Amino acid sequence: MDAMKKEALQSIEKMPETATIEEIMYRLYVLDKIAKGREAVRVSKVVSVDELKKEMRQW
């Protein structure tokens, strides 16, 4: 089984029986964002805080 699918299923199983579809979808959304953030860090596709501040001032 794909690692991401396994992680998603385990996360859903830990949720209470009363969890709504919106809560489940949000949990999966957060897991996806965390995975994408970890991958960005792994491939050094990140910016420093100073670079971010500089970009924000340009807006």
C-alpha positions in Angstrom: 0.0 0.0 0.0 1.2 3.5 -0.8 2.8 5.2 2.3 0.6 8.3 1.9 -2.6 6.2 1.6 -1.6 4.2 4.7 -0.9 7.4 6.7 -4.3 8.8 5.6 -6.2 5.7 6.6 -4.4 5.5 9.9 -5.2 9.2 10.6 -8.9 8.7 9.7 -9.1 5.6 11.9 -7.9 7.6 14.9 -10.7 10.2 14.5 -13.8 9.8 16.6 -16.8 8.0 15.1 -18.7 11.3 15.1 -16.2 13.0 12.7 -17.9 14.8 9.8 -16.8 14.5 6.2 -15.6 18.1 6.5 -13.3 17.2 9.4 -12.0 14.2 7.6 -11.3 16.2 4.5 -9.6 18.9 6.5 -7.4 16.2 8.2 -6.4 14.9 4.8 -5.7 18.4 3.5 -3.4 19.1 6.5 -1.6 15.8 6.0 -1.0 16.7 2.3 0.3 20.1 3.2 2.7 18.6 5.8 4.0 16.1 3.2 4.5 18.8 0.6 6.3 21.0 3.1 8.6 18.1 4.1 9.4 17.4 0.5 10.1 21.1 -0.2 12.6 21.1 2.7 14.1 17.8 1.5 14.9 19.3 -1.9 15.9 22.7 -0.5 13.0 24.4 -2.1 12.5 26.9 0.7 13.1 30.6 1.4 14.6 32.2 4.5 12.5 34.5 6.7 14.5 37.4 5.4 13.8 36.5 1.8 10.1 36.2 2.6 10.0 39.6 4.3 11.7 41.1 1.2 9.2 39.5 -1.1 6.3 40.7 1.0 7.6 44.3 1.0 7.6 44.3 -2.8 3.8 43.7 -2.9 
